[in-house]
């Protein structure tokens, strides 16, 4: 706590004397470094998020290998998000207005002419509060927008009950619900982290199949690089299948329903294995995540909704997620804000 107080005092003095708004953060005891997520009122952070998913389904017959059939489906989403700090408290909770500036979805799924539900995020805003550790304190506005958009995936009316088209709403959830997860999951942030130190977290699995599972994440501070732009932390991550979903995470689809398209033939979907890794670059001096890449592969067991004489589906999902800081610019009247 003494180290944090000294750093805060140095920051206030630097700002009061007309110095730089971002002060370099001191090392904690034992060569450790302190991680904080920092914002400046009136400055918007813009990030590009990209998610790519390939789902391969093998329908294996019981005896005749010639009857085996493999189908491969691809889905991708590219999204630009702007985070506008509307009320900054470096010692408490900062209020952020997030705006989805653009969304582009491409996929080879036969889903008819209905608009991809996730594209409805474009132009929408939500607010949240976040502390210096990067831990989000209030998800309510984000959750409301996710639930509202998820309803767009359902057909308006059907005599067969509620039918949902494949969508990428869960990809939006995976990128926004777990912002700054690598930093916010540090168990004792005031003590800092040393190179080589590891810690754990959990994140969601943004698949089109209906599953309520998660991935276990083990982060490791691999190294700290001295660059002209500040000290850059290189954070590696490894993924495995979690025993239970992240606390507080919910599937955004309400009630009972049937899936349409190629994923509508499978029930009781459950991941049996997951392996993957990732890397993130975080600027310790400016308190900003610069970029990350995450990728994993998982095997899924499922049953056919209508049994076909011993045919067993074998499903493999390969997922990649990336994020990149685009710029850090002062808001303008036309660039800030927005509405639903």
N, C-alpha and C positions, 0 to 999 in steps of 0.2 A: 504494500500500500504506500510506503514511503517513496518507492521508485515512481509509482504512478503520480503521486502528488508533485514530485519534482518535475516530472515531464509536463504536467498540466501547467505548473507555474512558469516553466520556460516558454510554453506555447503562448500564454497570456502576455508575458513580457515582450515576446517577439512581435505579436500582433499590435500591442500598444505602441511600440516604437517604430511601426511601419515596416517591420521585417516580413519575411515570408509567412504565409498563413499556415503552412505545414512544417512543423518542427520535427527534426529527426528524433526518433524514439530511442531511449537508452537501452542498453542490454541489461537484462535482469541478472540475478546471481547465477554463477556457474556458467557464464557464456550464453545464457538463454536470451531470447528476444521476445518483446511484447507485441502482440497482434491486436490492432483495433481497426474497425471499419469506420472511415472518416467521411464526412460530408461538409460542403460549404453551401450556405444559403445562397440561392440565385445561380447555382451552377448545376447543370443537368449532366448526368452520366448516361451515355447511350451504349447499349450492348447488343450484339447480334448473337442470337441463339440458333443453332442448327441441330436438328435431330434426324437421324436416318435409321430406318429399321427394315430388316429383311426377315421375313417369316417363311420358312421352308417346311412343307408338310408332305411327309412320305406316307402313302397308304400301302401298307405291306400285306399282301395276301398270305394265307397260311402255308401254301405249298408252291404254287406256280410263280416263280420269280418274274415271269413275263407279265404278270398282272399288276406288278408294283407300279405305282404312279406317284410322281413327285410334282408338286405345285410350288411355285416360288412367288411371293408377293412382296413388293417394296412400297415403303411409305417414307416421305420426307417432309419436313417443315422448316422453313426459314423465317425467323421473326426478329424484328428490331424493337427493343424496349427502351423507353426513356424514363429515368428515375430523377424526379425533381424534388429536392429537399425543400419543403415549404416551411418547416420549423425545426431548426437545428439546436440540439442540446448535446454538446460533446461529453457531458457528464451523466446524461440520462437518456431519455428516449427521443429520437429524432423522427419526425413525421415525414414520410415520403409519399408523393403522388406518382404513381407509376402509370405510364401510358403505353399501350401497344400501338406503335406507329405503323407497323406493316406485318402482314402474315402471308406467306405463300406456301401452299401445300400441293405436293405432286405425289401421285401413287398410281399403281397399275391394278387397283382393286375394282372389280365390276360392281359399282355401287349405285348405278342409275344416274339420274340427272340432278339429284339433290345436292345442294351446296355442302361442302365440307364444314362441319360444325365449328372446327377450330378457327376457320377464317372469320368467324363472327367476333373474334377478339380484336380485330383491327379497328382502331379508333376508340376503343374502350379504355377506361381508366379505373384504377382502384387505389386505395390508400392503405398504408400499413405503418406501424411504428417499429423501430429497430434500435437496439442499444449499441454501445461502443464495441461489444464483443461480436456483433453481427447477428445476434439472436433476435429473431422477429418476435415481438411481443403481442401483436394483434393481427390475426389472419382473417378477421370477420369480413372485411370488404373484398378481399381476394377470394375467399371461399364463396361468397354470394355470387360473384361474377363467374366463377368456375361452374357452380351449380346451374346458374341461368344459361350459360352457354352450352352445357352438357344436354340440356333439354332440346336444343336445336338439332341434336343427332336423331331424335325420334320422328317417325312419320306422323303427320298431323292426324290422320284417322285411319283405322283399319278394323275390319271385322274379325281379324285374327288376334286382336289384343295389341299391346304396346310392342312396336318393332323398332329396334335401334340400328342405324347404319354404322359401319365402321368409322371411327373418327380419331383425331389426334389431340383431344382435350387433355388426356392424361400426360401428353408430352409437355403441354403448357404447364400443368401442375408440377411435373418433375423439374422444370427449369426455374419456376417462380417460387414454389413452396420451400425449396431447399437452397435459396440464395445464401451465399457465404457460409455454406454448411461446413466447409473445411476449417474455418476459423471459429465459428460459433459453437462447434462441438468440442473444442479444447476444454478438458475437464476443469482445469484451474487456470483461467486466462491471466489472472493477476501475477502468477508466478512465471509466466513466459514459457517458451518451448526452446529446447536445444536441438541442433542438428542431430539427426539419428533417432529422435524421440518419436513414438507412435501413439496414436489415440484412435478411438472407434466411434462410429456413428451408423445410422441406417438411412436409406433412401428408397424411394418408390421405384416400381418397375413399370414404365410407360408402354405397356403392350396393348394391342387391339383386342386380344383375347380377354375375357372377363376373369380376372384373377385378383385375389386380395393377398398379395405377398410382397416381399421387399428384399432388397439386397443389403447385406452387411458390408460396411465400408471400414477399411483400416487405412488411416492416413499416416504419412510419415514425412517429417521435415527432412528432405534429402540434403539440401544445402542452402546456403545464403550467398547470393552473387552480388558483388559490388559493381554497380553500373553508373553511368553518368546521370541516370534518372532516379537513382536511389538504390536501396538494398532490396533485392528481389529474392523472395523465398520460393524455392522449388519444392512443391508439395506433391509427393507421389501418393497414389491410392490403389488399393487392391480390393476386389469385390468377390463376395461369395453369397450363397443363399442364406437369408436370415430365417430364423425360426419363427418369427412373428412380424407383422407389419409395424412400421414406425408409429410411435405413440401419437394419437391425434389425426392420423391420416385416414381418410375415408374415400371410398369409391364415389365419384360425383354423380352417379346415376341412381335415381330413386325408384323404389318399387320393383315389381317383377316385370320382365320383358323378354323378348326373343331377339336374337341377333340376326341381321340379314347379311347377304353376301357370303363369301367363302368361309368366314369364321362362324357362321350360324349353324354349321353341321356338327360342332363339337361342344361337349358338355364336360363338367367336372375337370376343367383345365387346372393343372397344378405343376409348377416348376419342380423338377427333380434334381437339377444341378445347375450351378451358375459359376462362371469364372470370368474375370476381367481385370482391367487395370486402367489407370488414368494419371494425368499430370496437370498441375495448376501452377501458374506463376502469380504471386501476390506481392505487390509493392508495399513493403513494410513502412517506408517513410511517408507515403501518401495515403496509406490505408485503403488501397483499392485493389481489387482482383483484376488482373490484366487479361488472363485467358485461362481456359481449361479444356481438356479433352478427356472424354470418358468412353470406354467401349467394353462390352461384355457379350458373352455368348451363353445362352441357357437352353437346356433341354426341358421340354414340357410333355407331360403325360396327359392324355385326354381320352374320352370315349365318344363314339359316334352317337348322335342323337337317334339315328335309326341304324341298328346293327346290320352289318353286311357280311354275314357268314365268315366270321373270324378275321376280318380285315381290321388291323390295328393302326391307328394314326401315330406317327412319330413326328413331333413338332420341334423344330430348332429355330430359335430367335436370336438374331445378331443385332445389337443396338449400339449406336454411336451418338453421343451428345457432345456439343462443343459450345463454347462461349468466348466472345472476344470483345474487349473494350474498344469502341469505335472512336470516341472523342470525349472531351471533357470541356464543354463550352457554356458560356453565360447564356441564360435564357433570354429569349426575345418575346415580344407580345404574340407573335404568330407561332412560336415554337413551343411555348409552355402551355400546360393545362390540357383541356380537352374534355369530352364528356361522352356519356353513353348514348 
